[in-house]
Amino acid sequence: MDATVGFININQNRRVSQLTVLSVVFMPLNILAGIGGMSEFSMMTTGIPWPVAYGAFSVGMLFIGWMTFVALKFFENRKTKNKRLASRLRK
């Protein structure tokens, strides 16, 4: 029974970790969408044709999401590398 509960706990921790990474990746996109607004009469796009404005906004959101993901992977890899190094030094 204890082994089953422990296995479920480990799997649940992995899922929560994955959801946390997803929420961190999409947080800047939500902030950008909140600032820019989702209406076609936004103050930020005054004088710009709406297909250009929405295209640029979509590309900008994709770029910000990708850069956030790359930064998270970089810090995760660095943390893993530091743990490996520390375990080698202890031996």
C-alpha positions as CSV (number, residue, x, y, z in Angstrom):
1,M,0.0,0.0,0.0
2,D,2.8,2.4,0.9
3,A,4.6,1.7,-2.4
4,T,1.4,2.5,-4.4
5,V,0.9,5.7,-2.6
6,G,4.5,6.7,-3.1
7,F,4.3,5.9,-6.8
8,I,1.1,8.0,-7.2
9,N,2.8,10.9,-5.3
10,I,5.8,10.9,-7.6
11,N,3.6,10.9,-10.7
12,Q,1.4,13.6,-9.3
13,N,4.5,15.8,-8.5
14,R,5.7,15.4,-12.1
15,R,2.4,16.5,-13.5
16,V,2.2,19.5,-11.2
17,S,5.7,20.4,-12.3
18,Q,4.8,20.2,-16.0
19,L,1.7,22.4,-15.4
20,T,3.8,24.9,-13.6
21,V,6.2,25.2,-16.5
22,L,3.3,25.7,-18.9
23,S,1.8,28.4,-16.7
24,V,5.2,30.2,-16.5
25,V,5.6,30.0,-20.3
26,F,2.2,31.4,-21.0
27,M,2.2,34.1,-18.3
28,P,4.1,36.8,-20.4
29,L,1.7,36.1,-23.2
30,N,-1.3,36.8,-20.9
31,I,0.3,40.0,-19.7
32,L,0.9,41.1,-23.3
33,A,-2.6,40.3,-24.3
34,G,-3.9,42.2,-21.3
35,I,-1.9,45.3,-22.1
36,G,-2.5,45.2,-25.8
37,G,-6.2,44.4,-25.5
38,M,-8.1,42.1,-27.8
39,S,-10.3,44.6,-29.4
40,E,-9.7,45.8,-33.0
41,F,-10.1,49.4,-31.9
42,S,-7.2,49.2,-29.5
43,M,-5.1,52.4,-28.8
44,M,-1.9,50.5,-29.6
45,T,-2.9,49.8,-33.2
46,T,-4.4,53.1,-34.2
47,G,-3.5,53.8,-37.8
48,I,-2.2,50.3,-38.5
49,P,-4.4,48.0,-40.7
50,W,-5.9,45.3,-38.5
51,P,-4.4,42.3,-40.5
52,V,-0.9,43.7,-40.0
53,A,-1.5,44.6,-36.3
54,Y,-2.9,41.2,-35.4
55,G,-0.2,39.4,-37.5
56,A,2.5,41.3,-35.7
57,F,0.8,40.7,-32.3
58,S,0.6,37.0,-33.0
59,V,4.2,36.7,-34.1
60,G,5.3,38.7,-31.1
61,M,3.4,36.4,-28.7
62,L,5.0,33.3,-30.4
63,F,8.4,34.9,-30.0
64,I,7.9,35.8,-26.4
65,G,6.6,32.3,-25.6
66,W,9.5,30.7,-27.3
67,M,12.1,32.9,-25.6
68,T,10.5,32.1,-22.2
69,F,10.6,28.4,-22.9
70,V,14.3,28.6,-24.0
71,A,15.2,30.6,-20.8
72,L,13.4,28.0,-18.7
73,K,15.3,25.1,-20.4
74,F,18.6,26.9,-19.9
75,F,18.1,27.4,-16.2
76,E,16.8,23.9,-15.8
77,N,19.8,22.4,-17.6
78,R,22.1,24.6,-15.5
79,K,20.5,23.5,-12.3
80,T,20.8,19.8,-13.4
81,K,24.5,20.3,-14.3
82,N,25.2,21.9,-10.9
83,K,23.6,19.0,-9.1
84,R,25.7,16.5,-11.1
85,L,28.8,18.5,-10.3
86,A,28.1,18.7,-6.7
87,S,27.4,14.9,-6.4
88,R,30.8,14.2,-8.1
89,L,32.6,16.5,-5.7
90,R,31.1,14.7,-2.7
91,K,32.5,11.4,-3.9
